[in-house]
Amino acid sequence: MAISGADDDEAGTPLLTESVDGSVDYRSKPAVRSSSGGWRSAGFIIGVEVAERFAYYGISSNLITYLTGPLGQSTAAAAANVNAWSGMASLLPLLGAFVADSFLGRFRTILAASALYVLGLGLLTLSAMIPSDCKVSSLHSSCSPRFQVITFFSALYLVAFAQGGHKPCVQAFGADQFDENDPEECKAKSSFFNWWYFGMCFGTLITLWVLNYIQDNLSWALGFGIPCIAMVVALVIFLLGTRTYRFSIRREGRSPFARIGNVYVAAVKNWSVSGAAVIDAEERLGLVSDKSSQQFSFLNKALVAKNGSCSIDELEEAKSVLRLAPIWLTCLVYAVVFAQSPTFFTKQGATMERSITSGYKISPASLQSFISLSIVIFIPIYDRILIPIARSFTHKPGGITMLQRIGTGIFLSFLAMVIAALVEMKRLKTAADYGLIDSPDATVPMSVWWLVPQYVLYGISDVFAMVGLQEFFYDQVPSELRSVGLALYLSIFGIGSFLSSFLISVIEKATSQSGQVSWFANNLNQAHLDYFYWLLACLSFIGLASYLYFAKSYVSKRLNTL
């Protein structure tokens, strides 16, 4: 955005000293620190996230119940569909971030995505109002009308598409409200990611306590319609904060994608150049020889002018993106583990004793509220007590490094799967002891509260790994690609959901051959979810070991952060 010299003269020295480098306000004038950004703006944006998560989890948290109920799908098919949709919803942010960082900008992309969100939720509500004659039991089901299925899944994937534009841009736009070059605002930005996730989980908590009950006991149409209204309110809240927002100034010239792509292309074209030519180019351009410059040294060939060269800044941008790959890959198993709570955990809970009073049973999907509740309780403890204590020892803004935080979360998710396997073994033993193996509709006389520890561990692991990944992928990419950075973080969970779906499909096929009972049989008293959980625990341990290996050798974009 162009800022005229006349405007600077009229503004005077105080405005220049208070302006935030690289940011403008809604009028395209230099953003003034005292009247823009900070928690003032972040409050509006966190409020939008609360409503958006309320809407998203209003669908995802109880989706398997809707698919196996009104739409009459089997447990394995429904779990695969949930994972496929969840995976798509987590991968589409890559497209949304590309559109935002290359064309529309984050603010306009958020507006467009919010409008699509409202449309998708409206169609979802309409699909739930279509009469269905589907009859479902735990072993057999009949298909629902074709028009209802087409409308439902069209709306479902429209919501996923909308979330693809909404999710990475809102969080990046929120973090943009803090100036990383100002010590106090830099510290506040680290806290922003904590409180962002707090707001996210608060919205999820309301969903799990209120919407799931409405969907299970009153009306699916009402349960989908309320999130639609919430997104309309969220859009209004977001627009109310327009005058306070800071907008990042884009660098003139080529887009960041073109700059980074040019480095990779130039390196390939210069693949045959000699080492001496590369050294000459490094010396000519003043490249300092250190750990950062020597990592991925094959890209340094792009500095040679033989077939088109790049600048040192462009080379560092390309390397910073490539450095993320090992961390991204080793966190995939964590994402596979993460995918189990809205699917098999929920189906387990449906078989157990859920009575709270003589006339009220807790919804199985509502057990996911313990993830959000543990997050809501633990984040203030982490941010206000643990981090200041850690900061006094390490002298780091975040208390512990982002990579340490992520690793701690992965370890806790491993413990969660071990506990989940042990609890499922006890549930199956209880079913056998009471002769309920062949009674899929009977309630296993084992309290559903046995599942709470694994949900709580999920929540605490999220405070470490999920928030750590958000901050890491925002911090370690070029400033113009921060929407893409957060989209890369989300894509971990997208690919993880697809891997979970693929793993379930392979195990379902392998364990149901020759008349055997599948690990994921509709009758969970005959199934073996415990075997699946032990498998995930083993994979999680391998993933943790791999993560620690690559994290140890990671070269940070800013060496004091990791």
C-alpha positions as MATLAB code, in Angstrom:
seq = 'MAISGADDDEAGTPLLTESVDGSVDYRSKPAVRSSSGGWRSAGFIIGVEVAERFAYYGISSNLITYLTGPLGQSTAAAAANVNAWSGMASLLPLLGAFVADSFLGRFRTILAASALYVLGLGLLTLSAMIPSDCKVSSLHSSCSPRFQVITFFSALYLVAFAQGGHKPCVQAFGADQFDENDPEECKAKSSFFNWWYFGMCFGTLITLWVLNYIQDNLSWALGFGIPCIAMVVALVIFLLGTRTYRFSIRREGRSPFARIGNVYVAAVKNWSVSGAAVIDAEERLGLVSDKSSQQFSFLNKALVAKNGSCSIDELEEAKSVLRLAPIWLTCLVYAVVFAQSPTFFTKQGATMERSITSGYKISPASLQSFISLSIVIFIPIYDRILIPIARSFTHKPGGITMLQRIGTGIFLSFLAMVIAALVEMKRLKTAADYGLIDSPDATVPMSVWWLVPQYVLYGISDVFAMVGLQEFFYDQVPSELRSVGLALYLSIFGIGSFLSSFLISVIEKATSQSGQVSWFANNLNQAHLDYFYWLLACLSFIGLASYLYFAKSYVSKRLNTL';
ca = [
       0.000    0.000    0.000;
       1.417    3.328   -1.051;
       1.881    5.994    1.617;
       2.523    9.532    0.333;
       5.266   11.767    1.681;
       2.717   14.524    2.278;
       0.846   12.368    4.729;
       4.060   11.795    6.664;
       4.777   15.526    6.849;
       1.284   16.317    8.082;
       1.432   13.576   10.646;
       4.498   15.032   12.373;
       7.226   13.377   14.345;
       5.045   11.834   17.099;
       3.141    9.750   14.540;
       6.347    8.542   12.940;
       7.803    7.461   16.265;
       4.581    5.676   17.217;
       3.969    4.038   13.845;
       4.437    0.290   13.460;
       6.907   -0.741   10.775;
       5.367   -2.841    8.014;
       1.751   -2.134    9.027;
      -1.004    0.262    7.961;
      -4.501    0.957    9.265;
      -7.827    0.523    7.455;
      -7.244    3.824    5.578;
      -3.853    2.600    4.279;
      -2.016    5.091    6.499;
       0.805    4.105    8.899;
      -0.626    2.129   11.811;
      -0.260    4.043   15.085;
       0.784    1.816   17.983;
      -1.379    3.580   20.571;
      -4.620    3.306   18.588;
      -4.256    0.061   16.642;
      -3.401   -3.580   17.092;
      -2.488   -5.308   20.342;
      -5.068   -6.938   22.563;
      -7.589   -4.286   21.502;
      -7.793   -5.799   18.012;
      -7.000   -9.358   19.055;
     -10.091   -9.385   21.282;
     -12.386   -8.968   18.263;
     -10.530  -11.661   16.354;
     -10.527  -14.155   19.240;
     -14.274  -13.530   19.562;
     -14.698  -14.533   15.914;
     -12.713  -17.699   16.536;
     -14.952  -18.644   19.478;
     -18.017  -18.462   17.206;
     -16.309  -20.250   14.306;
     -15.162  -23.135   16.483;
     -18.636  -23.313   17.996;
     -19.968  -23.744   14.453;
     -17.291  -26.160   13.231;
     -17.429  -28.488   16.230;
     -21.207  -28.254   16.142;
     -20.785  -30.396   13.043;
     -17.625  -32.427   13.598;
     -18.015  -33.494   17.231;
     -21.243  -35.409   16.654;
     -20.906  -36.159   12.946;
     -20.333  -39.889   13.447;
     -23.619  -40.106   15.379;
     -25.509  -38.402   12.528;
     -23.893  -40.632    9.907;
     -24.630  -43.869   11.783;
     -28.086  -42.579   12.797;
     -30.198  -40.585   10.299;
     -27.918  -41.440    7.346;
     -27.630  -45.116    8.306;
     -23.927  -45.807    7.720;
     -21.856  -48.524    9.368;
     -19.407  -47.622   12.129;
     -16.322  -48.181    9.932;
     -17.818  -46.280    6.952;
     -18.903  -43.391    9.179;
     -15.474  -43.171   10.837;
     -13.817  -43.161    7.399;
     -16.183  -40.415    6.198;
     -15.533  -38.306    9.306;
     -11.785  -38.644    8.840;
     -12.032  -37.872    5.095;
     -14.076  -34.718    5.726;
     -11.875  -33.651    8.625;
      -8.807  -34.248    6.482;
     -10.183  -32.156    3.635;
     -11.120  -29.377    6.067;
      -7.527  -29.357    7.308;
      -5.927  -29.447    3.837;
      -8.044  -26.764    2.174;
      -6.399  -24.024    4.307;
      -3.393  -24.450    1.984;
      -5.584  -23.157   -0.849;
      -7.147  -20.450    1.299;
      -3.745  -19.274    2.522;
      -2.408  -19.154   -1.042;
      -5.344  -17.006   -2.139;
      -4.918  -14.719    0.884;
      -1.150  -14.274    0.682;
      -1.065  -13.889   -3.109;
      -4.276  -12.092   -4.057;
      -7.016  -11.050   -1.640;
      -5.143  -10.449    1.595;
      -6.145  -11.957    4.936;
      -8.936   -9.522    5.781;
     -10.875   -9.950    2.509;
     -10.340  -13.720    2.524;
     -11.857  -13.913    6.011;
     -14.930  -11.983    4.838;
     -15.423  -14.223    1.788;
     -14.883  -17.419    3.807;
     -17.358  -16.309    6.479;
     -20.041  -15.747    3.836;
     -19.437  -19.259    2.440;
     -19.556  -20.632    5.985;
     -23.028  -19.156    6.536;
     -24.224  -20.580    3.202;
     -22.867  -24.059    3.979;
     -24.401  -24.156    7.452;
     -27.725  -22.992    6.023;
     -27.738  -25.862    3.493;
     -26.734  -28.306    6.228;
     -29.721  -27.209    8.286;
     -31.968  -27.644    5.230;
     -30.665  -31.182    4.632;
     -31.484  -32.158    8.235;
     -35.078  -30.933    7.715;
     -35.636  -33.321    4.775;
     -37.734  -36.296    5.991;
     -35.858  -39.572    6.147;
     -37.290  -43.079    6.422;
     -33.909  -44.562    7.331;
     -34.136  -47.280    9.971;
     -30.968  -48.041   11.881;
     -29.854  -50.742   14.280;
     -26.379  -51.460   15.537;
     -25.957  -54.254   12.968;
     -28.086  -53.312    9.966;
     -29.036  -50.079    8.279;
     -30.957  -48.904    5.255;
     -29.936  -46.019    3.015;
     -31.483  -42.592    3.415;
     -33.031  -40.770    0.434;
     -30.514  -39.817   -2.249;
     -31.459  -36.113   -2.276;
     -30.888  -35.817    1.472;
     -27.476  -37.475    1.197;
     -26.404  -35.282   -1.744;
     -27.568  -32.088   -0.015;
     -25.920  -33.068    3.260;
     -22.505  -33.912    1.832;
     -22.535  -30.906   -0.530;
     -23.175  -28.638    2.464;
     -20.617  -30.491    4.554;
     -17.826  -29.950    2.037;
     -18.877  -26.356    1.428;
     -18.265  -25.789    5.152;
     -14.854  -27.473    4.771;
     -14.068  -25.173    1.834;
     -15.123  -22.110    3.865;
     -13.012  -23.193    6.809;
     -10.073  -23.475    4.418;
     -10.163  -19.730    3.897;
     -11.191  -18.816    7.421;
      -8.903  -20.826    9.657;
      -5.331  -19.873    8.621;
      -6.172  -16.256    7.840;
      -7.984  -15.404   11.077;
      -5.183  -16.730   13.257;
      -2.431  -15.112   11.175;
      -4.389  -11.839   11.091;
      -4.721  -11.984   14.867;
      -0.984  -12.541   15.372;
      -0.290   -9.680   12.940;
      -1.786   -7.292   15.505;
       1.403   -7.647   17.583;
       4.704   -6.092   16.520;
       7.435   -8.717   16.902;
      10.084   -5.964   16.900;
       8.669   -4.441   20.104;
       9.756   -6.408   23.235;
       6.451   -6.046   25.067;
       4.296   -6.829   22.024;
       6.545   -9.779   21.158;
       5.921  -11.232   24.614;
       2.182  -10.530   24.231;
       2.172  -12.338   20.867;
       3.466  -15.492   22.549;
       0.571  -15.241   25.005;
      -1.809  -14.560   22.116;
      -1.389  -18.116   20.807;
      -2.265  -19.455   24.276;
      -5.361  -17.287   24.653;
      -6.334  -17.891   21.052;
      -6.482  -21.602   21.778;
      -8.301  -20.868   25.046;
     -11.006  -19.019   23.092;
     -11.137  -21.806   20.527;
     -11.708  -24.428   23.170;
     -14.214  -22.281   25.047;
     -16.326  -22.218   21.880;
     -15.861  -25.963   21.512;
     -16.880  -26.518   25.131;
     -20.183  -24.697   24.616;
     -20.762  -26.823   21.528;
     -20.196  -30.089   23.347;
     -22.364  -29.158   26.319;
     -25.228  -27.511   24.467;
     -25.353  -28.416   20.769;
     -24.687  -32.143   21.191;
     -27.579  -32.389   23.649;
     -29.870  -30.538   21.221;
     -28.790  -32.780   18.320;
     -29.207  -36.032   20.268;
     -32.423  -35.193   22.107;
     -34.292  -32.401   20.307;
     -33.557  -31.776   16.639;
     -30.665  -32.136   14.216;
     -32.018  -29.222   12.175;
     -31.925  -26.984   15.254;
     -28.500  -28.359   16.167;
     -27.141  -27.285   12.752;
     -29.150  -24.056   12.567;
     -27.758  -22.512   15.756;
     -24.148  -22.623   14.417;
     -25.391  -20.845   11.278;
     -26.689  -17.988   13.432;
     -23.416  -17.993   15.394;
     -21.412  -17.438   12.189;
     -23.599  -14.478   11.221;
     -22.918  -12.939   14.641;
     -19.187  -13.708   14.237;
     -19.062  -11.847   10.928;
     -20.681   -8.780   12.493;
     -18.209   -8.863   15.419;
     -15.281   -9.106   13.040;
     -16.445   -6.074   11.047;
     -16.885   -4.020   14.227;
     -13.141   -4.173   14.835;
     -12.120   -2.916   11.363;
     -10.999    0.532   12.535;
      -8.581   -0.974   15.087;
      -6.835   -3.544   12.879;
      -3.287   -3.448   11.564;
      -2.803   -4.619    7.992;
       0.583   -5.926    6.834;
       2.217   -4.127    3.924;
       3.130   -6.397    1.061;
       6.598   -6.204   -0.432;
       6.655   -4.757   -3.942;
       7.627   -7.054   -6.810;
       7.237  -10.809   -7.098;
       5.002  -12.768   -4.795;
       6.676  -14.828   -2.033;
       5.688  -18.018   -3.867;
       7.456  -16.806   -7.013;
      10.563  -15.821   -5.045;
      10.839  -19.152   -3.284;
      10.028  -21.097   -6.443;
      12.756  -19.198   -8.274;
      15.339  -20.432   -5.744;
      14.403  -24.083   -6.271;
      14.332  -23.706  -10.064;
      17.692  -21.889  -10.151;
      19.269  -24.553   -7.902;
      18.101  -27.311  -10.281;
      19.333  -25.437  -13.350;
      22.733  -24.888  -11.720;
      22.991  -28.463  -10.425;
      26.151  -29.169  -12.430;
      28.102  -26.050  -11.411;
      31.327  -26.580   -9.501;
      31.804  -26.021   -5.797;
      34.317  -23.282   -6.553;
      31.685  -21.345   -8.508;
      29.278  -21.614   -5.589;
      31.936  -20.359   -3.144;
      32.720  -17.426   -5.457;
      29.020  -16.507   -5.608;
      28.706  -16.739   -1.818;
      31.695  -14.444   -1.306;
      30.520  -12.000   -3.972;
      27.110  -11.641   -2.329;
      28.528  -11.548    1.203;
      26.944  -14.746    2.478;
      28.166  -15.364    6.031;
      29.297  -18.947    6.554;
      27.404  -20.358    9.525;
      25.180  -23.268   10.462;
      22.170  -21.699    8.754;
      23.915  -20.993    5.443;
      25.482  -24.470    5.250;
      22.224  -26.330    5.868;
      20.650  -27.431    2.567;
      23.835  -26.126    0.916;
      22.713  -27.590   -2.438;
      20.309  -24.629   -2.658;
      23.305  -22.268   -2.532;
      23.834  -23.151   -6.196;
      20.919  -20.818   -6.904;
      23.271  -17.909   -6.095;
      25.343  -18.610   -9.215;
      24.290  -16.311  -12.053;
      24.764  -18.958  -14.771;
      21.051  -19.710  -15.296;
      19.448  -16.924  -13.298;
      20.298  -16.270   -9.677;
      18.542  -15.238   -6.488;
      19.368  -12.963   -3.579;
      20.549  -14.109   -0.154;
      17.185  -13.080    1.344;
      15.333  -15.210   -1.188;
      17.669  -18.130   -0.483;
      16.966  -17.870    3.253;
      13.204  -17.738    2.590;
      13.399  -20.944    0.568;
      15.497  -22.681    3.220;
      13.173  -21.617    6.040;
      10.257  -23.345    4.294;
      12.291  -26.493    3.532;
      13.435  -26.753    7.181;
       9.827  -27.278    8.240;
       9.488  -30.553    6.303;
      11.041  -32.962    8.882;
       9.019  -31.430   11.738;
       5.864  -31.594    9.609;
       6.431  -35.257    8.739;
       7.259  -36.427   12.268;
       4.104  -34.796   13.684;
       1.782  -36.795   11.401;
       1.430  -39.654   13.895;
       0.321  -37.133   16.526;
      -2.394  -36.060   14.071;
      -3.496  -39.678   13.555;
      -3.873  -40.068   17.328;
      -5.724  -36.746   17.481;
      -8.296  -38.047   14.958;
      -9.653  -40.752   17.279;
     -11.528  -38.674   19.852;
     -14.544  -37.703   17.682;
     -14.871  -41.201   16.206;
     -14.062  -44.367   18.155;
     -13.908  -42.696   21.564;
     -17.468  -41.473   20.974;
     -18.680  -44.921   19.864;
     -17.084  -46.484   22.960;
     -18.915  -44.057   25.216;
     -22.237  -44.933   23.573;
     -21.920  -48.539   24.827;
     -21.208  -47.614   28.475;
     -23.299  -46.529   31.467;
     -23.991  -42.814   30.901;
     -26.731  -42.042   33.402;
     -26.218  -38.952   35.550;
     -29.731  -38.942   37.013;
     -32.634  -41.339   36.614;
     -33.946  -39.363   33.651;
     -30.803  -37.980   32.018;
     -27.941  -39.600   30.152;
     -24.881  -37.697   29.024;
     -24.383  -37.607   25.241;
     -21.368  -39.740   24.165;
     -20.067  -36.862   22.022;
     -20.241  -34.554   25.042;
     -17.354  -36.469   26.581;
     -15.138  -34.541   24.174;
     -15.902  -31.534   26.370;
     -13.315  -32.901   28.800;
     -10.647  -32.175   26.169;
     -11.806  -28.573   25.912;
     -12.407  -28.263   29.656;
      -8.900  -29.453   30.497;
      -7.511  -26.972   27.946;
      -9.584  -24.084   29.328;
      -8.377  -24.899   32.871;
      -4.747  -25.631   32.004;
      -3.970  -22.734   29.620;
      -4.298  -20.009   32.314;
      -2.107  -22.136   34.603;
       0.425  -22.613   31.816;
       0.425  -18.968   30.674;
       0.280  -17.238   34.062;
       2.208  -19.629   36.314;
       4.358  -22.153   34.446;
       5.657  -19.838   31.703;
       6.771  -17.016   34.072;
       8.578  -19.593   36.212;
      10.247  -21.143   33.158;
      11.045  -17.668   31.775;
      12.960  -16.780   34.952;
      15.277  -19.747   34.330;
      15.576  -19.794   30.533;
      15.182  -16.053   29.789;
      13.165  -16.965   26.693;
       9.933  -15.043   25.837;
       7.956  -18.296   25.714;
       9.518  -19.854   28.799;
      10.375  -23.053   26.959;
      11.184  -23.342   23.272;
       8.490  -24.100   20.741;
      10.142  -27.398   19.829;
      10.302  -28.474   23.484;
       6.636  -27.616   23.849;
       5.660  -29.673   20.799;
       7.711  -32.668   21.944;
       6.059  -32.616   25.368;
       2.635  -32.697   23.717;
       3.549  -35.662   21.512;
       4.756  -37.595   24.569;
       1.463  -36.905   26.402;
      -0.517  -38.110   23.374;
       1.451  -41.370   23.507;
       0.437  -41.802   27.166;
      -3.188  -41.048   26.203;
      -3.221  -43.934   23.700;
      -1.733  -46.331   26.261;
      -4.471  -45.406   28.741;
      -7.139  -45.668   26.005;
      -5.980  -49.211   25.186;
      -6.048  -50.260   28.853;
      -9.540  -48.823   29.394;
     -10.882  -50.546   26.267;
      -9.428  -53.866   27.484;
     -11.341  -53.401   30.731;
     -14.558  -52.513   28.853;
     -14.318  -55.654   26.737;
     -13.617  -57.781   29.822;
     -16.645  -56.275   31.588;
     -18.838  -57.034   28.566;
     -17.574  -60.628   28.549;
     -18.044  -61.056   32.297;
     -21.693  -60.002   32.020;
     -22.385  -62.109   28.917;
     -22.915  -59.097   26.634;
     -20.596  -60.084   23.805;
     -23.548  -60.865   21.518;
     -25.763  -58.048   22.836;
     -24.662  -54.908   20.952;
     -27.603  -52.816   22.143;
     -27.097  -53.612   25.828;
     -25.361  -51.120   28.086;
     -22.041  -52.384   29.410;
     -22.152  -51.956   33.249;
     -19.042  -49.797   33.297;
     -19.176  -46.067   33.950;
     -18.433  -43.787   31.007;
     -16.235  -41.760   33.390;
     -13.505  -44.348   32.820;
     -12.901  -42.573   29.507;
     -12.251  -39.185   31.137;
      -8.470  -39.638   31.797;
      -7.686  -40.215   28.117;
      -9.762  -37.150   27.158;
      -7.997  -35.008   29.788;
      -4.563  -36.148   28.574;
      -5.642  -35.282   25.031;
      -6.476  -31.779   26.233;
      -3.216  -31.192   28.089;
      -1.191  -32.576   25.181;
      -3.005  -30.104   22.908;
      -1.946  -27.177   25.112;
       1.646  -28.183   24.463;
       1.707  -29.645   20.939;
      -1.194  -27.897   19.199;
      -0.414  -24.386   20.421;
       3.309  -25.010   19.960;
       2.767  -26.062   16.349;
       0.629  -22.983   15.667;
       3.296  -20.624   16.971;
       6.130  -22.577   15.334;
       4.647  -22.589   11.829;
       3.697  -18.913   12.139;
       7.105  -17.861   13.445;
       9.405  -19.870   11.185;
       8.134  -18.814    7.732;
       8.695  -15.513    5.876;
       6.345  -12.794    7.143;
       4.444  -12.677    3.849;
       3.717  -16.406    4.042;
       2.327  -16.625    7.548;
      -1.134  -17.656    6.390;
       0.576  -20.446    4.455;
       2.639  -21.312    7.533;
      -0.503  -21.820    9.595;
      -2.079  -23.722    6.701;
       0.929  -26.061    6.762;
       0.295  -26.618   10.471;
      -3.362  -27.418    9.733;
      -2.378  -29.727    6.881;
      -0.625  -31.964    9.427;
      -4.049  -32.776   10.828;
      -5.573  -33.039    7.367;
      -3.042  -35.626    6.238;
      -3.281  -37.251    9.676;
      -7.034  -37.683    9.248;
      -6.545  -39.208    5.796;
      -3.876  -41.533    7.180;
      -6.243  -42.523    9.983;
      -9.000  -43.208    7.440;
      -6.600  -45.238    5.275;
      -5.324  -47.169    8.296;
      -8.879  -47.968    9.395;
      -9.825  -49.152    5.893;
      -6.770  -51.417    5.607;
      -7.266  -52.916    9.083;
     -11.009  -53.340    8.442;
     -10.291  -55.296    5.265;
      -7.456  -57.322    6.772;
      -9.264  -58.317    9.977;
     -12.664  -59.138    8.451;
     -11.467  -61.750    5.972;
     -12.503  -65.410    6.174;
     -15.485  -64.638    8.370;
     -13.413  -63.113   11.170;
     -14.740  -60.293   13.330;
     -13.232  -56.953   12.351;
     -11.390  -54.784   14.874;
     -14.056  -52.175   14.035;
     -17.171  -54.365   14.001;
     -20.496  -52.550   14.488;
     -20.859  -54.624   17.637;
     -18.055  -53.038   19.664;
     -18.310  -55.820   22.250;
     -16.922  -58.177   19.597;
     -14.533  -55.654   18.073;
     -10.966  -54.978   19.181;
     -10.423  -51.255   19.431;
      -7.829  -52.059   22.078;
      -5.602  -53.635   19.413;
      -5.950  -50.485   17.307;
      -5.050  -48.248   20.254;
      -1.949  -50.324   21.053;
      -0.912  -50.019   17.403;
      -1.317  -46.244   17.576;
       0.668  -46.133   20.827;
       3.565  -47.931   19.116;
       3.413  -45.619   16.106;
       3.266  -42.614   18.443;
       6.425  -43.744   20.234;
       8.247  -44.138   16.904;
       6.985  -40.702   15.824;
       8.217  -39.127   19.060;
      11.689  -40.632   18.648;
      11.855  -39.358   15.050;
      10.659  -35.914   16.099;
      13.331  -35.627   18.809;
      16.038  -36.557   16.311;
      15.058  -33.836   13.807;
      14.185  -31.221   16.444;
      17.689  -31.519   17.893;
      19.265  -30.513   14.559;
      16.706  -27.871   13.585;
      18.141  -24.451   12.642;
      15.791  -21.670   13.733;
      14.961  -18.613   11.659;
      15.600  -16.616   14.858;
      18.171  -18.492   16.919;
      16.868  -17.281   20.299;
      13.444  -18.821   19.874;
      14.247  -22.517   19.610;
];
